[in-house]
């Protein structure tokens, strides 16, 4: 299965993504995308990210 593209995040970018991923008033689309990026930065495969987040593999790969 495809591994998500290699992503290197600065500490500031990581902090922003983590804040968005936990935001109770943040739009769901932004929460989901933030979580995807954080998991991809950990080197997870697309199918692992999709399974963990409960979404479609195609959504992860977009």
N, C-alpha and C positions, 0 to 999 in steps of 0.2 A: 504494500500500500504506500501511497505517497506520503512522504514526510513534508510537513509544512515548510515553506521557504525559511531559510535561516534568517533570523531576526536578532539584531543586537540592539538592546535598549539602554539608554542612559538611565541613571538612577532617577532623574527627574521625570523622564517619560514613564518609567515603571511606576512611580508614585502616582502620576496622573491616571494611568490605566487602572491601577488598583483602586483608587478613589472612585472612578467611574463605575468599575465593576461591582462596587458595594453600594452605590447610590440608590436610595429608596425613591428618589424623585427623578432619577435619570431615566431617559427614554430606554425602553427595553432593548431596542436595536443597538444602542450605544453600549449598554451593559454587556450584551452578548458578544459584540465585536471586540470589546476590551478584553473579555475573558479569553476569547479565541487567540488574540495576539499574545497575551501573557503565556498561554499554554504552548503556542508555537515557539515562543522565545525559549521555552524549556526544552525544545527539540521533540515534542510529541508528534506522532503521526496524525494525519487528518482524521482517520477513523477513530483514534483514541479521543481526540478533541470533540468530535461529534457525539460519541458515546457519553463522555463525561458531561457534556452540556445539554444532551437530549435534543440535538438538532441533526439535520441531514448533512452527510459528508459533502454534498455539493455546496451547501451554504458555507461550510468551512473553507472550501477551495476557491471561493470567489474573491 
